[in-house]
Amino acid sequence: MELQDRVAVVTGGSGDIGGAIGRALAAQGCDVVATYVGNVDGANEVVAEIEAQGRRGLAAPLDQRDPMSIDALATLVETEFGRCDIVVNNAAWNIGIPFPDLDQLDGDTWDRVLETNLRGPFLLCRALAGLLKSSGSGRIVNIASVGGLSPGSSSIAYSCSKAGLIHLTHCLAVAMAPEVAVNCVAPGLVEGTRMANRLPDAVAEGARRQAVLGRVGSAEDIAAATVMLCGADTITGQTIVVDGGMPGAMNFG
Ligand SMILES: NC(=O)c1ccc[n+]([C@@H]2O[C@H](COP(=O)([O-])OP(=O)(O)OC[C@H]3O[C@@H](n4cnc5c(N)ncnc54)[C@H](OP(=O)(O)O)[C@@H]3O)[C@@H](O)[C@H]2O)c1
């Protein structure tokens, strides 16, 4: 589809990768809603960059652990733009808990990770389903992780949340067809990001060592993959891995 004059919601638009996705969609002619939960300054910076590209940007609050906040965002998008063509479920939360340390992964931490990274994206897709369908060319891109494809990441809860997000992609691709295409990008380590800084050292070192290209993923390539999936007309239910080529994540998608 032509991306010019489409309206995109990028959750976690205040963050490292979400900001790159918002800027990349604006460069294709989209107006962009960039959500934040705490970092309003980060969201405003991204909005300023979007507006410098001649598109409309809007920084909007969203705590996707809270269903009322999700519904309020959907109402805001409808009121402000009257349409929604693209949803990028990029927002997520992690905490570094080495896999063998089962006792440290308590129920509250598990719930926070799963509510943020899996339930939130589902509820947001549900809240915006009407607008996405009436767009005629609705697109959802879920930002998962290679940790959802093979067991290794900041925590077991995070890996399970991202595995769930990848399968949610499959389920929604079926449920929302033919009006909406639903795809996924699964990044590996992205150096210098807040999330990467919370990884156990051994996990980050393993990602660098395994990347056959000799470099790990980049926010720019994740944004480019997202833009490609938004523009494509015949791709749904798929996952693109952006990780510098870790063999353990090569046979999925
Ligand atoms: N960085 C990596 O190495 C890496 C690797 C694999 C996958 N990923 C995935 O890439 C995506 C972006 O990661 P990133 O590195 O850009 O992380 P980041 O800089 O920490 O950004 C995370 C974003 O999520 C938002 N957020 C956190 N909790 C939220 C909540 N409860 N409700 C709504 N928004 C919430 C944050 O908002 P505030 O800024 O306002 O707090 C922020 O905008 C995530 O899905 C992550 O799992 C990242």
The ligand as an SDF file (V2000), in Angstrom:
LIG
                    3D

 48 52  0  0  0  0  0  0  0  0999 V2000
   16.9440   -3.1400   22.5140 N   0  0  0  0  0  0  0  0  0  0  0  0
   17.1460   -4.4010   22.2100 C   0  0  0  0  0  0  0  0  0  0  0  0
   18.2990   -4.9010   22.2400 O   0  0  0  0  0  0  0  0  0  0  0  0
   15.9640   -5.2500   21.8010 C   0  0  0  0  0  0  0  0  0  0  0  0
   16.1930   -6.5870   21.4290 C   0  0  0  0  0  0  0  0  0  0  0  0
   15.1120   -7.3720   21.0540 C   0  0  0  0  0  0  0  0  0  0  0  0
   13.8420   -6.8430   21.0350 C   0  0  0  0  0  0  0  0  0  0  0  0
   13.6400   -5.5540   21.4040 N   0  0  0  0  0  0  0  0  0  0  0  0
   12.2730   -5.0310   21.3910 C   0  0  0  0  0  0  0  0  0  0  0  0
   12.2360   -3.8010   20.7120 O   0  0  0  0  0  0  0  0  0  0  0  0
   11.1930   -2.9890   21.2640 C   0  0  0  0  0  0  0  0  0  0  0  0
   11.7300   -1.6150   21.6310 C   0  0  0  0  0  0  0  0  0  0  0  0
   12.7910   -1.7630   22.5500 O   0  0  0  0  0  0  0  0  0  0  0  0
   13.7960   -0.5730   22.9010 P   0  0  0  0  0  0  0  0  0  0  0  0
   15.1470   -1.1490   22.9360 O   0  0  0  0  0  0  0  0  0  0  0  0
   13.5330    0.5990   22.0490 O   0  0  0  0  0  0  0  0  0  0  0  0
   13.3510   -0.2920   24.4210 O   0  0  0  0  0  0  0  0  0  0  0  0
   13.1940    1.0690   25.2460 P   0  0  0  0  0  0  0  0  0  0  0  0
   14.0980    2.1380   24.7100 O   0  0  0  0  0  0  0  0  0  0  0  0
   13.2860    0.6850   26.6870 O   0  0  0  0  0  0  0  0  0  0  0  0
   11.7170    1.4860   24.8930 O   0  0  0  0  0  0  0  0  0  0  0  0
   10.6230    0.8020   25.4390 C   0  0  0  0  0  0  0  0  0  0  0  0
    9.4010    1.6310   25.1930 C   0  0  0  0  0  0  0  0  0  0  0  0
    8.2790    0.9790   25.7860 O   0  0  0  0  0  0  0  0  0  0  0  0
    7.6050    1.9390   26.6020 C   0  0  0  0  0  0  0  0  0  0  0  0
    6.9370    1.2350   27.6960 N   0  0  0  0  0  0  0  0  0  0  0  0
    7.4840    0.5600   28.7300 C   0  0  0  0  0  0  0  0  0  0  0  0
    6.5240    0.0890   29.5530 N   0  0  0  0  0  0  0  0  0  0  0  0
    5.3330    0.4890   29.0130 C   0  0  0  0  0  0  0  0  0  0  0  0
    3.9770    0.3380   29.3950 C   0  0  0  0  0  0  0  0  0  0  0  0
    3.6150   -0.2990   30.5230 N   0  0  0  0  0  0  0  0  0  0  0  0
    3.0210    0.8610   28.5970 N   0  0  0  0  0  0  0  0  0  0  0  0
    3.3500    1.5230   27.4620 C   0  0  0  0  0  0  0  0  0  0  0  0
    4.6290    1.7230   27.0570 N   0  0  0  0  0  0  0  0  0  0  0  0
    5.6050    1.2040   27.8230 C   0  0  0  0  0  0  0  0  0  0  0  0
    8.6640    2.9130   27.0730 C   0  0  0  0  0  0  0  0  0  0  0  0
    8.0560    4.1350   27.4490 O   0  0  0  0  0  0  0  0  0  0  0  0
    8.9020    5.3040   28.2290 P   0  0  0  0  0  0  0  0  0  0  0  0
   10.1250    5.5650   27.3900 O   0  0  0  0  0  0  0  0  0  0  0  0
    7.9820    6.4740   28.2280 O   0  0  0  0  0  0  0  0  0  0  0  0
    9.2500    4.7660   29.5630 O   0  0  0  0  0  0  0  0  0  0  0  0
    9.5050    3.0190   25.8130 C   0  0  0  0  0  0  0  0  0  0  0  0
    8.9410    3.9470   24.9170 O   0  0  0  0  0  0  0  0  0  0  0  0
   10.6380   -3.7710   22.4570 C   0  0  0  0  0  0  0  0  0  0  0  0
    9.4830   -4.4700   22.0680 O   0  0  0  0  0  0  0  0  0  0  0  0
   11.7530   -4.7390   22.7780 C   0  0  0  0  0  0  0  0  0  0  0  0
   11.2710   -5.8900   23.4390 O   0  0  0  0  0  0  0  0  0  0  0  0
   14.6760   -4.7430   21.7780 C   0  0  0  0  0  0  0  0  0  0  0  0
  1  2  1  0
  2  3  2  0
  2  4  1  0
  4  5  1  0
  4 48  2  0
  5  6  2  0
  6  7  1  0
  7  8  2  0
  8  9  1  0
  8 48  1  0
  9 10  1  0
  9 46  1  0
 10 11  1  0
 11 12  1  0
 11 44  1  0
 12 13  1  0
 13 14  1  0
 14 15  2  0
 14 16  1  0
 14 17  1  0
 17 18  1  0
 18 19  2  0
 18 20  1  0
 18 21  1  0
 21 22  1  0
 22 23  1  0
 23 24  1  0
 23 42  1  0
 24 25  1  0
 25 26  1  0
 25 36  1  0
 26 27  1  0
 26 35  1  0
 27 28  2  0
 28 29  1  0
 29 30  1  0
 29 35  2  0
 30 31  1  0
 30 32  2  0
 32 33  1  0
 33 34  2  0
 34 35  1  0
 36 37  1  0
 36 42  1  0
 37 38  1  0
 38 39  2  0
 38 40  1  0
 38 41  1  0
 42 43  1  0
 44 45  1  0
 44 46  1  0
 46 47  1  0
M  CHG  2   8   1  16  -1
M  END
$$$$
